[in-house]
C-alpha cells in the first residue's frame, strides 16, 4: 500500500507545531477517530480525522485532518493535547 501524502493548511501550524511532529503523530498515533465539523464557522465541512499521539519529543498532541484528493490528508489543526481529549488519550492502550 502506498504511503499517504500529507499536505498542510495554513492553520495547521498556527500553534507552532512543526510539520515533522505533525507527520510523526499521524504515523504513530495512539488514538484515531472521526468527528463532525463544528456547526458554525467551519471553512471545511467534511468529517475531521482526529489523531492523538506524541510528537518526537514525547509531547501529547492533537492533530486534525480531512480527506483530500488522491489519498492525501489535509492537516487543518495541530496543538498540544487539550483537556477535552485527555480522557480518551489516557484510556487508550499504549
N, C-alpha and C positions, 0 to 999 in steps of 0.2 A: 504494500500500500504506500503511495507517495506521501511525502511529508506535507502537512497542511501549511499553506502560505499564510503569514500573519502580516496584516497592514495596520497602521495606526492613525486614528483620527487625531486632530489637534488636541482634543480634550483628553486623550489617553495619558499624556504626560503632564497634565495640569498640576498634579500633586508631587511632581519631581521624582517620580518613579522611573527608573531607566527602562529603555526598551529591552535591554538584556534581562533585567529582573522580571519584566512582564512576560517575556517569552519563557523564562525559567518556570514561572508559576503555571503557565498554560501547559508546559511539557510535564511538570511534576506535581500537579495539584493534589491536594488531599480530598477536596470536595468539589464536585461539579454538579450544577443543577441549572434549570431554566426558570426564568421568571418573566412575567409580562412587563411591558414598558409602563412607566408612570402614566396615569390617565391624562394629565395635562402637561404641556410644555416639552414633550419629548420630540427631539428632532428626528429620531429614527423610531418608527412604530412597529418594530418586529420583536419577537421574543429575544430576551437577553440570555446569554450563556454566562453564568457566573462561575468563576474559578476561585477557590480559596486555597491558598498554599503559602509556602515560604519562599522568599527570594534567595539569592545566592549568599546573602548574609544571615539567613535564618529569621528574618522579619516576616511576620504573618501579614499577607496582603490579600486584598480582594481585587480581582480583575474582571471586568465585564466586557463582553464582545457580542457581536451579532454575526450571523452568517452572511458572507459576501458571495460574490460570483466565483465560479470555477474552484470550488472547495477552499475558499480562503476565509479567514476570520478577520473582521474589522474590530480592533480593540477601541472601545469608546470611553473606558474609565479604568483607572488603577489608583489605589491608595492604600495606606495602612488599614488593616482589618478593623472595621467598626463594630461597636457593641451589638448591633442588630444581627450580625453574622457570627458572633463569637461562640454561642452555644452550639450551633451546627458544626462549626470548625472543631471545637474541643471534643465533641462527641464522636467525631469521625475516627475510624481506625487509622493508625499511623502506618 
